[in-house]
Structures are given as structure tokens and as C-alpha cells.
Amino acid sequence: MTSKENVRMCDNGHKYVKKSDCPSCPICEEERKPETGFLSVLSAPARRALENNGVTSLEVLSTFSEKEILAFHGMGPSSIPKLRNALEERGLSFK
């Protein structure tokens, strides 16, 4: 283990190692990952970014531009094609 890694324990008792200051438990994040829907295809940081900004449905997502979504902390460019495909399947698009 390097000096930048540290063992942590979340409120649910999961032990995990993190190199960053990010407080989220990867075990808890995996457990709460949706099995279906557009949020299920995203990474945990991207999913949290949308949820923290009130984007929990494709209808709400369609009220934002791609640029606005990319400005959310935790959202990366690799998520945009996944979101665009989910919107198109529903007959929607970004603003």
C-alpha cells in the first residue's frame, strides 16, 4: 500500500481502500446501482452528478444541454453518448 492509499470504513461497515479524498464507498455505490434504466449504464460519479442535480428521468435530462450536463461535477464526456442514446430511444434529445 502506498502512502496515498488509506483504508476506510463507511457507515454501513464496509472496508475499502481509496487513493483520493472522495468519501463515497465503492461497495455501497455498487449496491445502489440501478439494474435498469439510463442511470444503470453510467459510472457511479456520473450517476451521482445527475442525481445531485435532480436529473432522475429522461424527461428531466432532456431539459438540459450537453454542455450543462458536462458542467456537473463528476460528469465526464464518455457519458454523453450513453445519455444521448437513452434519450433517442425515448424520442427525446438534449436541449
C-alpha positions in Angstrom: 0.0 0.0 0.0 1.4 3.4 -0.9 1.2 6.5 1.3 -1.6 7.9 -0.8 -3.8 4.9 -0.2 -5.8 4.6 3.0 -8.2 2.0 4.4 -11.6 3.4 5.3 -14.8 2.2 6.7 -18.2 3.5 5.6 -21.3 4.0 7.9 -22.5 0.6 6.7 -19.3 -1.2 7.9 -17.7 -1.8 4.5 -13.9 -1.6 4.5 -12.4 -0.2 1.3 -9.2 1.5 0.1 -9.2 4.9 -1.5 -6.4 6.9 -3.1 -8.4 10.1 -3.4 -10.4 12.2 -1.0 -13.7 11.0 -2.4 -15.8 9.9 0.6 -18.1 7.5 -1.3 -17.9 3.8 -0.5 -17.5 1.8 -3.7 -19.3 -1.2 -2.2 -22.3 0.9 -1.2 -22.3 2.5 -4.7 -22.3 -0.9 -6.4 -25.2 -2.0 -4.1 -27.3 1.1 -5.0 -26.6 0.9 -8.7 -29.9 0.6 -10.6 -30.3 -2.7 -12.6 -32.3 -1.0 -15.4 -32.8 2.4 -16.9 -30.5 5.1 -18.2 -28.7 5.6 -14.9 -27.7 1.9 -14.9 -25.2 2.4 -17.8 -23.3 5.2 -16.1 -20.4 5.2 -13.8 -21.1 6.0 -10.1 -19.6 9.5 -10.3 -21.7 10.3 -13.4 -24.8 8.8 -11.8 -24.3 10.9 -8.6 -23.7 14.0 -10.7 -27.1 13.6 -12.3 -28.9 12.7 -9.1 -27.3 15.6 -7.2 -28.7 17.9 -9.8 -32.2 16.5 -9.8 -31.9 14.5 -13.1 -33.6 11.2 -12.3 -35.7 10.8 -15.5 -35.0 11.2 -19.2 -37.7 13.8 -19.4 -35.7 16.0 -16.9 -32.5 15.2 -18.7 -33.9 16.5 -22.0 -34.3 20.0 -20.4 -30.5 20.3 -20.2 -28.0 20.9 -22.9 -24.9 18.6 -23.3 -22.8 21.5 -22.1 -24.8 21.9 -19.0 -24.6 18.2 -18.2 -20.9 18.2 -18.7 -20.5 21.1 -16.2 -21.9 18.8 -13.4 -19.1 17.7 -11.0 -18.4 14.1 -11.7 -19.8 14.0 -15.2 -17.3 13.1 -18.0 -17.5 13.2 -21.8 -17.8 9.4 -22.1 -21.3 9.5 -20.5 -22.7 11.8 -23.2 -23.1 9.2 -25.9 -24.8 6.8 -23.4 -27.2 9.6 -22.4 -27.8 10.6 -26.0 -28.7 7.0 -26.9 -31.1 6.7 -24.0 -32.8 10.0 -25.0 -33.1 8.9 -28.6 -34.6 5.6 -27.7 -37.4 7.6 -25.9 -37.8 10.0 -28.8 -36.1 12.8 -26.8 -32.9 14.9 -27.2 -30.8 17.3 -25.3 -32.0 20.9 -25.2 
